[in-house]
């Protein structure tokens, strides 16, 4: 029976061009990966214990060590989130896993390491598995072309990752999602050498909330030795909350569940479906009540982990930093807003609209431009202008043929499709111009990972 089972496994590996890889040893136990798409991939390595039961709403703790070889040959679920076009379909509270992509074409080691922190407004997204069995962030192509070891991981989102509850009940701890990120980075620092990684060249890179997380990490002294440089793509840099703002949001969130602030402990027993529905409506509540477009769930400046606003404190860092944005950031958030409603939207958001004489654009485009300025351009430009360390800035303006056919514009997150070579409704990576733009971007990221220095002076356009 064992013979037939092993034969079947061998046939499946051959048919899918996936083979078992060598076994490596981490601080918690041995892992074996798979050889696939020109990389050795180690998928679904636990870096923390599942934050469930007594560990729910608490800072992460190490996983239980394992004695047998862990088959890291498939991705794990993404964190619990509501259903939306930007959400992951496969979800679980047992989601604190990471994935490591090691390019096979490079014989020399150690290799620089690039750690990806995904975005999603601290509410959605993930680096786990999709219904078709593939990974949401499949980094095989990126790892090969940058000749780096690439790490991705999940962290807690929304209510369990970022809702401010400790002031109501000490059994809840704050900023659990950020603490998850730090736990993952400690795993990388401690273990990546076993995978062929260079612990003296670890670049953090991320987009949107992931990039904002990087700005926060750069202000935490205890994290200083966990990385050497950073790439922040379209960070929502000002989406951090004071304690007072966070308390208000907590009361709004609980009230939507029919809970008083004195019964926050009931969050531990409320069914997941009910939490998901509440998460979906929470952002709308904040927009309607305050005209607040910041991420509904956001890290709190708690005085312990985050001692001051990261967009201010990060400017004192001396780590090499590449930072930038796309040309039409706010277009993503307005794509489903009817043009007839944009005047009401600008009033709701307390936006001072430039006149058509000042900015010769239709009303909805003017609103988009103002929101892009407020949410991204102004804070990012300010960080770049005041940053103490080595710094480089970019603007992404490239439009794929698919985007042009839809009406054009470089909306928030569109750069990732080209950077990672995703095949999607807005990107065909086999298109010659798109392929060349992707290679150009990956070459720039490779240069930064290897040298901790960008290959341009001043502001660059991609």
TIMI-243886 format. One record per residue (C-alpha): chain; x, y, z. Coordinates in steps of 0.05 Angstrom, whole numbers, plus 5000, padded with zeros to 4 digits. Layout:
% residues N
+--------+------+------+------+
! cadena !   xx !   yy !   zz !
+--------+------+------+------+
!      A !    X !    Y !    Z !
...
+--------+------+------+------+
//
This chain:
% residues 462
+--------+------+------+------+
! cadena !   xx !   yy !   zz !
+--------+------+------+------+
!      A ! 5000 ! 5000 ! 5000 !
!      A ! 5057 ! 5047 ! 5017 !
!      A ! 5089 ! 5032 ! 4950 !
!      A ! 5026 ! 5050 ! 4912 !
!      A ! 5015 ! 5113 ! 4953 !
!      A ! 5087 ! 5137 ! 4940 !
!      A ! 5079 ! 5121 ! 4865 !
!      A ! 5015 ! 5161 ! 4861 !
!      A ! 5048 ! 5220 ! 4896 !
!      A ! 5106 ! 5217 ! 4846 !
!      A ! 5058 ! 5216 ! 4787 !
!      A ! 5019 ! 5275 ! 4814 !
!      A ! 5084 ! 5314 ! 4823 !
!      A ! 5105 ! 5300 ! 4751 !
!      A ! 5037 ! 5318 ! 4722 !
!      A ! 5032 ! 5384 ! 4758 !
!      A ! 5106 ! 5403 ! 4749 !
!      A ! 5110 ! 5405 ! 4825 !
!      A ! 5161 ! 5365 ! 4864 !
!      A ! 5177 ! 5358 ! 4937 !
!      A ! 5237 ! 5399 ! 4958 !
!      A ! 5292 ! 5388 ! 5009 !
!      A ! 5279 ! 5392 ! 5083 !
!      A ! 5304 ! 5453 ! 5123 !
!      A ! 5306 ! 5466 ! 5197 !
!      A ! 5273 ! 5526 ! 5231 !
!      A ! 5272 ! 5544 ! 5304 !
!      A ! 5205 ! 5509 ! 5313 !
!      A ! 5217 ! 5447 ! 5270 !
!      A ! 5235 ! 5419 ! 5202 !
!      A ! 5198 ! 5440 ! 5139 !
!      A ! 5196 ! 5413 ! 5068 !
!      A ! 5173 ! 5454 ! 5009 !
!      A ! 5158 ! 5443 ! 4935 !
!      A ! 5195 ! 5458 ! 4872 !
!      A ! 5148 ! 5498 ! 4827 !
!      A ! 5153 ! 5551 ! 4773 !
!      A ! 5228 ! 5560 ! 4780 !
!      A ! 5226 ! 5569 ! 4856 !
!      A ! 5228 ! 5526 ! 4917 !
!      A ! 5165 ! 5547 ! 4954 !
!      A ! 5152 ! 5537 ! 5028 !
!      A ! 5078 ! 5552 ! 5037 !
!      A ! 5039 ! 5555 ! 5102 !
!      A ! 5094 ! 5558 ! 5154 !
!      A ! 5065 ! 5578 ! 5222 !
!      A ! 5100 ! 5637 ! 5254 !
!      A ! 5052 ! 5645 ! 5312 !
!      A ! 5000 ! 5603 ! 5349 !
!      A ! 4928 ! 5608 ! 5324 !
!      A ! 4899 ! 5669 ! 5360 !
!      A ! 4837 ! 5632 ! 5383 !
!      A ! 4805 ! 5616 ! 5450 !
!      A ! 4845 ! 5647 ! 5505 !
!      A ! 4893 ! 5677 ! 5454 !
!      A ! 4838 ! 5716 ! 5417 !
!      A ! 4848 ! 5791 ! 5419 !
!      A ! 4917 ! 5780 ! 5451 !
!      A ! 4986 ! 5794 ! 5424 !
!      A ! 5015 ! 5735 ! 5386 !
!      A ! 5054 ! 5679 ! 5419 !
!      A ! 5101 ! 5629 ! 5385 !
!      A ! 5072 ! 5567 ! 5351 !
!      A ! 5078 ! 5499 ! 5384 !
!      A ! 5142 ! 5466 ! 5359 !
!      A ! 5132 ! 5404 ! 5315 !
!      A ! 5171 ! 5339 ! 5316 !
!      A ! 5155 ! 5312 ! 5247 !
!      A ! 5172 ! 5346 ! 5181 !
!      A ! 5120 ! 5399 ! 5164 !
!      A ! 5097 ! 5392 ! 5092 !
!      A ! 5097 ! 5466 ! 5072 !
!      A ! 5067 ! 5450 ! 5004 !
!      A ! 5002 ! 5488 ! 5004 !
!      A ! 4977 ! 5556 ! 5025 !
!      A ! 4933 ! 5569 ! 5086 !
!      A ! 4870 ! 5609 ! 5095 !
!      A ! 4867 ! 5685 ! 5099 !
!      A ! 4843 ! 5723 ! 5160 !
!      A ! 4768 ! 5731 ! 5173 !
!      A ! 4739 ! 5790 ! 5134 !
!      A ! 4674 ! 5813 ! 5103 !
!      A ! 4652 ! 5796 ! 5033 !
!      A ! 4671 ! 5848 ! 4981 !
!      A ! 4706 ! 5851 ! 4913 !
!      A ! 4772 ! 5860 ! 4951 !
!      A ! 4762 ! 5804 ! 5002 !
!      A ! 4792 ! 5735 ! 5002 !
!      A ! 4745 ! 5676 ! 4994 !
!      A ! 4779 ! 5626 ! 5040 !
!      A ! 4781 ! 5653 ! 5111 !
!      A ! 4797 ! 5628 ! 5181 !
!      A ! 4821 ! 5652 ! 5248 !
!      A ! 4876 ! 5600 ! 5241 !
!      A ! 4913 ! 5643 ! 5190 !
!      A ! 4980 ! 5666 ! 5219 !
!      A ! 5024 ! 5632 ! 5167 !
!      A ! 5079 ! 5654 ! 5120 !
!      A ! 5104 ! 5634 ! 5052 !
!      A ! 5176 ! 5635 ! 5028 !
!      A ! 5197 ! 5635 ! 4954 !
!      A ! 5269 ! 5617 ! 4939 !
!      A ! 5291 ! 5625 ! 4866 !
!      A ! 5325 ! 5563 ! 4839 !
!      A ! 5364 ! 5596 ! 4782 !
!      A ! 5412 ! 5631 ! 4830 !
!      A ! 5469 ! 5588 ! 4856 !
!      A ! 5504 ! 5639 ! 4898 !
!      A ! 5479 ! 5651 ! 4969 !
!      A ! 5462 ! 5684 ! 5013 !
!      A ! 5409 ! 5723 ! 4975 !
!      A ! 5376 ! 5789 ! 4994 !
!      A ! 5307 ! 5781 ! 5026 !
!      A ! 5244 ! 5819 ! 5009 !
!      A ! 5186 ! 5815 ! 5058 !
!      A ! 5118 ! 5834 ! 5029 !
!      A ! 5064 ! 5864 ! 5075 !
!      A ! 4997 ! 5862 ! 5040 !
!      A ! 4946 ! 5918 ! 5040 !
!      A ! 4871 ! 5920 ! 5043 !
!      A ! 4856 ! 5977 ! 5090 !
!      A ! 4872 ! 5936 ! 5152 !
!      A ! 4805 ! 5902 ! 5136 !
!      A ! 4812 ! 5856 ! 5076 !
!      A ! 4864 ! 5820 ! 5035 !
!      A ! 4915 ! 5767 ! 5052 !
!      A ! 4974 ! 5726 ! 5028 !
!      A ! 4939 ! 5659 ! 5033 !
!      A ! 4906 ! 5610 ! 4986 !
!      A ! 4851 ! 5623 ! 4935 !
!      A ! 4794 ! 5576 ! 4915 !
!      A ! 4834 ! 5551 ! 4854 !
!      A ! 4890 ! 5528 ! 4900 !
!      A ! 4938 ! 5583 ! 4878 !
!      A ! 4967 ! 5636 ! 4924 !
!      A ! 4938 ! 5706 ! 4924 !
!      A ! 5008 ! 5734 ! 4921 !
!      A ! 5046 ! 5683 ! 4880 !
!      A ! 5116 ! 5711 ! 4883 !
!      A ! 5151 ! 5660 ! 4838 !
!      A ! 5161 ! 5708 ! 4779 !
!      A ! 5180 ! 5766 ! 4824 !
!      A ! 5230 ! 5723 ! 4863 !
!      A ! 5263 ! 5698 ! 4800 !
!      A ! 5270 ! 5765 ! 4765 !
!      A ! 5294 ! 5802 ! 4828 !
!      A ! 5338 ! 5744 ! 4848 !
!      A ! 5315 ! 5752 ! 4919 !
!      A ! 5282 ! 5708 ! 4971 !
!      A ! 5210 ! 5734 ! 4979 !
!      A ! 5168 ! 5725 ! 5041 !
!      A ! 5093 ! 5738 ! 5047 !
!      A ! 5049 ! 5728 ! 5108 !
!      A ! 4980 ! 5739 ! 5137 !
!      A ! 4964 ! 5782 ! 5198 !
!      A ! 4901 ! 5796 ! 5237 !
!      A ! 4853 ! 5846 ! 5206 !
!      A ! 4793 ! 5888 ! 5224 !
!      A ! 4761 ! 5878 ! 5293 !
!      A ! 4810 ! 5827 ! 5321 !
!      A ! 4871 ! 5861 ! 5291 !
!      A ! 4857 ! 5934 ! 5303 !
!      A ! 4794 ! 5952 ! 5341 !
!      A ! 4814 ! 5991 ! 5404 !
!      A ! 4785 ! 5953 ! 5464 !
!      A ! 4836 ! 5952 ! 5520 !
!      A ! 4807 ! 6014 ! 5552 !
!      A ! 4742 ! 5975 ! 5562 !
!      A ! 4771 ! 5908 ! 5584 !
!      A ! 4843 ! 5889 ! 5600 !
!      A ! 4833 ! 5820 ! 5569 !
!      A ! 4837 ! 5855 ! 5502 !
!      A ! 4904 ! 5879 ! 5476 !
!      A ! 4916 ! 5933 ! 5424 !
!      A ! 4945 ! 5934 ! 5354 !
!      A ! 4947 ! 5858 ! 5349 !
!      A ! 4955 ! 5862 ! 5274 !
!      A ! 5019 ! 5903 ! 5281 !
!      A ! 5045 ! 5855 ! 5334 !
!      A ! 5032 ! 5798 ! 5285 !
!      A ! 5075 ! 5833 ! 5234 !
!      A ! 5132 ! 5842 ! 5283 !
!      A ! 5127 ! 5768 ! 5302 !
!      A ! 5132 ! 5749 ! 5229 !
!      A ! 5193 ! 5794 ! 5219 !
!      A ! 5227 ! 5762 ! 5279 !
!      A ! 5215 ! 5694 ! 5248 !
!      A ! 5247 ! 5718 ! 5183 !
!      A ! 5307 ! 5748 ! 5219 !
!      A ! 5317 ! 5684 ! 5260 !
!      A ! 5306 ! 5632 ! 5206 !
!      A ! 5315 ! 5660 ! 5136 !
!      A ! 5389 ! 5642 ! 5134 !
!      A ! 5368 ! 5568 ! 5133 !
!      A ! 5331 ! 5583 ! 5067 !
!      A ! 5393 ! 5618 ! 5038 !
!      A ! 5374 ! 5688 ! 5058 !
!      A ! 5421 ! 5745 ! 5077 !
!      A ! 5401 ! 5774 ! 5145 !
!      A ! 5441 ! 5837 ! 5131 !
!      A ! 5397 ! 5854 ! 5070 !
!      A ! 5323 ! 5849 ! 5089 !
!      A ! 5277 ! 5897 ! 5052 !
!      A ! 5206 ! 5909 ! 5074 !
!      A ! 5158 ! 5926 ! 5018 !
!      A ! 5083 ! 5935 ! 5018 !
!      A ! 5025 ! 5972 ! 4989 !
!      A ! 4969 ! 6016 ! 5019 !
!      A ! 4956 ! 5991 ! 5090 !
!      A ! 5017 ! 5946 ! 5083 !
!      A ! 5059 ! 6007 ! 5066 !
!      A ! 5029 ! 6046 ! 5124 !
!      A ! 5047 ! 5987 ! 5169 !
!      A ! 5119 ! 5993 ! 5145 !
!      A ! 5119 ! 6067 ! 5164 !
!      A ! 5095 ! 6047 ! 5233 !
!      A ! 5147 ! 5992 ! 5240 !
!      A ! 5201 ! 6043 ! 5222 !
!      A ! 5183 ! 6082 ! 5285 !
!      A ! 5189 ! 6022 ! 5333 !
!      A ! 5259 ! 6018 ! 5363 !
!      A ! 5252 ! 5944 ! 5380 !
!      A ! 5243 ! 5929 ! 5306 !
!      A ! 5304 ! 5966 ! 5282 !
!      A ! 5348 ! 5904 ! 5273 !
!      A ! 5294 ! 5865 ! 5236 !
!      A ! 5303 ! 5900 ! 5168 !
!      A ! 5352 ! 5943 ! 5130 !
!      A ! 5309 ! 5983 ! 5080 !
!      A ! 5238 ! 5997 ! 5060 !
!      A ! 5194 ! 6007 ! 4999 !
!      A ! 5127 ! 6040 ! 5014 !
!      A ! 5077 ! 6037 ! 4956 !
!      A ! 5018 ! 6085 ! 4963 !
!      A ! 5017 ! 6084 ! 5039 !
!      A ! 4953 ! 6110 ! 5072 !
!      A ! 5002 ! 6147 ! 5115 !
!      A ! 4954 ! 6186 ! 5159 !
!      A ! 4907 ! 6129 ! 5175 !
!      A ! 4928 ! 6122 ! 5248 !
!      A ! 4882 ! 6140 ! 5305 !
!      A ! 4890 ! 6177 ! 5370 !
!      A ! 4862 ! 6142 ! 5431 !
!      A ! 4802 ! 6189 ! 5430 !
!      A ! 4787 ! 6175 ! 5357 !
!      A ! 4796 ! 6100 ! 5368 !
!      A ! 4748 ! 6101 ! 5428 !
!      A ! 4695 ! 6136 ! 5386 !
!      A ! 4702 ! 6084 ! 5331 !
!      A ! 4698 ! 6027 ! 5382 !
!      A ! 4632 ! 6054 ! 5409 !
!      A ! 4604 ! 6061 ! 5338 !
!      A ! 4626 ! 5990 ! 5321 !
!      A ! 4596 ! 5959 ! 5384 !
!      A ! 4532 ! 5999 ! 5377 !
!      A ! 4522 ! 5969 ! 5308 !
!      A ! 4525 ! 5900 ! 5340 !
!      A ! 4474 ! 5920 ! 5393 !
!      A ! 4528 ! 5919 ! 5448 !
!      A ! 4543 ! 5971 ! 5500 !
!      A ! 4615 ! 5989 ! 5516 !
!      A ! 4605 ! 5951 ! 5581 !
!      A ! 4594 ! 5886 ! 5544 !
!      A ! 4653 ! 5885 ! 5496 !
!      A ! 4672 ! 5816 ! 5522 !
!      A ! 4613 ! 5788 ! 5482 !
!      A ! 4655 ! 5798 ! 5420 !
!      A ! 4688 ! 5732 ! 5439 !
!      A ! 4625 ! 5693 ! 5428 !
!      A ! 4588 ! 5730 ! 5372 !
!      A ! 4582 ! 5685 ! 5309 !
!      A ! 4631 ! 5699 ! 5254 !
!      A ! 4578 ! 5715 ! 5202 !
!      A ! 4550 ! 5770 ! 5246 !
!      A ! 4619 ! 5800 ! 5255 !
!      A ! 4631 ! 5798 ! 5180 !
!      A ! 4566 ! 5835 ! 5166 !
!      A ! 4583 ! 5888 ! 5217 !
!      A ! 4653 ! 5897 ! 5188 !
!      A ! 4622 ! 5910 ! 5120 !
!      A ! 4576 ! 5966 ! 5146 !
!      A ! 4627 ! 5998 ! 5193 !
!      A ! 4662 ! 6041 ! 5140 !
!      A ! 4595 ! 6068 ! 5115 !
!      A ! 4577 ! 6087 ! 5186 !
!      A ! 4640 ! 6128 ! 5194 !
!      A ! 4632 ! 6163 ! 5127 !
!      A ! 4560 ! 6181 ! 5141 !
!      A ! 4571 ! 6203 ! 5213 !
!      A ! 4637 ! 6240 ! 5205 !
!      A ! 4654 ! 6243 ! 5131 !
!      A ! 4716 ! 6202 ! 5150 !
!      A ! 4748 ! 6164 ! 5092 !
!      A ! 4806 ! 6136 ! 5133 !
!      A ! 4809 ! 6060 ! 5141 !
!      A ! 4752 ! 6038 ! 5186 !
!      A ! 4799 ! 5994 ! 5227 !
!      A ! 4866 ! 6028 ! 5238 !
!      A ! 4925 ! 6022 ! 5286 !
!      A ! 4919 ! 6065 ! 5348 !
!      A ! 4974 ! 6111 ! 5374 !
!      A ! 4972 ! 6075 ! 5441 !
!      A ! 5034 ! 6106 ! 5474 !
!      A ! 5066 ! 6038 ! 5480 !
!      A ! 5080 ! 6008 ! 5411 !
!      A ! 5064 ! 6072 ! 5374 !
!      A ! 5085 ! 6132 ! 5415 !
!      A ! 5067 ! 6185 ! 5364 !
!      A ! 5038 ! 6192 ! 5295 !
!      A ! 5080 ! 6148 ! 5248 !
!      A ! 5077 ! 6198 ! 5190 !
!      A ! 5114 ! 6247 ! 5235 !
!      A ! 5160 ! 6200 ! 5273 !
!      A ! 5182 ! 6162 ! 5211 !
!      A ! 5217 ! 6224 ! 5184 !
!      A ! 5271 ! 6215 ! 5237 !
!      A ! 5290 ! 6146 ! 5211 !
!      A ! 5355 ! 6136 ! 5174 !
!      A ! 5337 ! 6071 ! 5139 !
!      A ! 5338 ! 6074 ! 5063 !
!      A ! 5267 ! 6089 ! 5039 !
!      A ! 5234 ! 6086 ! 4971 !
!      A ! 5164 ! 6116 ! 4972 !
!      A ! 5114 ! 6135 ! 4919 !
!      A ! 5043 ! 6134 ! 4892 !
!      A ! 5002 ! 6123 ! 4830 !
!      A ! 4975 ! 6180 ! 4787 !
!      A ! 4901 ! 6172 ! 4802 !
!      A ! 4899 ! 6142 ! 4872 !
!      A ! 4827 ! 6159 ! 4891 !
!      A ! 4797 ! 6133 ! 4826 !
!      A ! 4792 ! 6064 ! 4858 !
!      A ! 4746 ! 6091 ! 4912 !
!      A ! 4701 ! 6129 ! 4863 !
!      A ! 4695 ! 6078 ! 4807 !
!      A ! 4625 ! 6056 ! 4830 !
!      A ! 4600 ! 6126 ! 4851 !
!      A ! 4550 ! 6154 ! 4800 !
!      A ! 4571 ! 6221 ! 4773 !
!      A ! 4505 ! 6251 ! 4796 !
!      A ! 4524 ! 6236 ! 4868 !
!      A ! 4593 ! 6266 ! 4868 !
!      A ! 4569 ! 6336 ! 4891 !
!      A ! 4535 ! 6303 ! 4951 !
!      A ! 4597 ! 6262 ! 4964 !
!      A ! 4642 ! 6323 ! 4965 !
!      A ! 4594 ! 6357 ! 5014 !
!      A ! 4593 ! 6294 ! 5058 !
!      A ! 4669 ! 6291 ! 5059 !
!      A ! 4677 ! 6366 ! 5073 !
!      A ! 4718 ! 6375 ! 5010 !
!      A ! 4734 ! 6445 ! 4985 !
!      A ! 4726 ! 6435 ! 4910 !
!      A ! 4769 ! 6475 ! 4861 !
!      A ! 4730 ! 6510 ! 4808 !
!      A ! 4731 ! 6486 ! 4736 !
!      A ! 4771 ! 6549 ! 4721 !
!      A ! 4824 ! 6529 ! 4771 !
!      A ! 4825 ! 6456 ! 4749 !
!      A ! 4797 ! 6446 ! 4679 !
!      A ! 4766 ! 6378 ! 4692 !
!      A ! 4696 ! 6349 ! 4701 !
!      A ! 4668 ! 6352 ! 4772 !
!      A ! 4680 ! 6278 ! 4788 !
!      A ! 4752 ! 6283 ! 4764 !
!      A ! 4763 ! 6345 ! 4806 !
!      A ! 4737 ! 6309 ! 4867 !
!      A ! 4782 ! 6250 ! 4852 !
!      A ! 4842 ! 6296 ! 4846 !
!      A ! 4827 ! 6331 ! 4912 !
!      A ! 4817 ! 6264 ! 4948 !
!      A ! 4882 ! 6237 ! 4918 !
!      A ! 4918 ! 6299 ! 4943 !
!      A ! 4889 ! 6294 ! 5013 !
!      A ! 4895 ! 6219 ! 5023 !
!      A ! 4960 ! 6204 ! 4987 !
!      A ! 5000 ! 6258 ! 4949 !
!      A ! 5006 ! 6310 ! 5004 !
!      A ! 5025 ! 6263 ! 5062 !
!      A ! 5072 ! 6222 ! 5020 !
!      A ! 5106 ! 6284 ! 4991 !
!      A ! 5113 ! 6311 ! 5061 !
!      A ! 5146 ! 6248 ! 5086 !
!      A ! 5194 ! 6249 ! 5028 !
!      A ! 5211 ! 6322 ! 5038 !
!      A ! 5225 ! 6316 ! 5112 !
!      A ! 5256 ! 6246 ! 5114 !
!      A ! 5324 ! 6245 ! 5148 !
!      A ! 5354 ! 6183 ! 5115 !
!      A ! 5369 ! 6164 ! 5043 !
!      A ! 5305 ! 6171 ! 5003 !
!      A ! 5277 ! 6162 ! 4934 !
!      A ! 5208 ! 6179 ! 4907 !
!      A ! 5168 ! 6154 ! 4847 !
!      A ! 5102 ! 6164 ! 4812 !
!      A ! 5069 ! 6107 ! 4774 !
!      A ! 5033 ! 6130 ! 4711 !
!      A ! 5033 ! 6069 ! 4665 !
!      A ! 4966 ! 6046 ! 4637 !
!      A ! 4957 ! 5977 ! 4609 !
!      A ! 4916 ! 5969 ! 4545 !
!      A ! 4860 ! 5940 ! 4587 !
!      A ! 4858 ! 6001 ! 4632 !
!      A ! 4858 ! 6048 ! 4572 !
!      A ! 4799 ! 6009 ! 4543 !
!      A ! 4761 ! 6019 ! 4609 !
!      A ! 4771 ! 6094 ! 4607 !
!      A ! 4841 ! 6102 ! 4633 !
!      A ! 4873 ! 6123 ! 4698 !
!      A ! 4924 ! 6094 ! 4747 !
!      A ! 4880 ! 6078 ! 4807 !
!      A ! 4903 ! 6056 ! 4876 !
!      A ! 4933 ! 5985 ! 4873 !
!      A ! 4937 ! 5980 ! 4797 !
!      A ! 5013 ! 5982 ! 4799 !
!      A ! 5015 ! 5915 ! 4834 !
!      A ! 4986 ! 5879 ! 4774 !
!      A ! 5044 ! 5900 ! 4731 !
!      A ! 5097 ! 5893 ! 4786 !
!      A ! 5079 ! 5821 ! 4801 !
!      A ! 5058 ! 5801 ! 4731 !
!      A ! 4986 ! 5785 ! 4749 !
!      A ! 4938 ! 5764 ! 4694 !
!      A ! 4873 ! 5801 ! 4709 !
!      A ! 4817 ! 5842 ! 4677 !
!      A ! 4862 ! 5903 ! 4678 !
!      A ! 4929 ! 5870 ! 4661 !
!      A ! 4955 ! 5821 ! 4611 !
!      A ! 5028 ! 5811 ! 4630 !
!      A ! 5043 ! 5779 ! 4563 !
!      A ! 5029 ! 5845 ! 4528 !
!      A ! 5096 ! 5871 ! 4503 !
!      A ! 5092 ! 5941 ! 4533 !
!      A ! 5064 ! 5914 ! 4599 !
!      A ! 5118 ! 5861 ! 4602 !
!      A ! 5173 ! 5912 ! 4592 !
!      A ! 5143 ! 5958 ! 4645 !
!      A ! 5140 ! 5900 ! 4694 !
!      A ! 5212 ! 5882 ! 4681 !
!      A ! 5233 ! 5954 ! 4690 !
!      A ! 5198 ! 5957 ! 4758 !
!      A ! 5226 ! 5890 ! 4781 !
!      A ! 5296 ! 5912 ! 4761 !
!      A ! 5289 ! 5974 ! 4804 !
!      A ! 5265 ! 5934 ! 4863 !
!      A ! 5321 ! 5885 ! 4853 !
!      A ! 5372 ! 5941 ! 4853 !
!      A ! 5344 ! 5968 ! 4918 !
!      A ! 5343 ! 5899 ! 4951 !
!      A ! 5416 ! 5886 ! 4932 !
!      A ! 5445 ! 5955 ! 4947 !
!      A ! 5394 ! 5989 ! 4992 !
!      A ! 5398 ! 6045 ! 4942 !
!      A ! 5351 ! 6064 ! 4885 !
!      A ! 5378 ! 6067 ! 4814 !
!      A ! 5355 ! 6139 ! 4802 !
!      A ! 5363 ! 6209 ! 4831 !
!      A ! 5304 ! 6253 ! 4848 !
!      A ! 5233 ! 6232 ! 4829 !
!      A ! 5223 ! 6175 ! 4779 !
!      A ! 5163 ! 6159 ! 4736 !
!      A ! 5145 ! 6086 ! 4722 !
+--------+------+------+------+
//
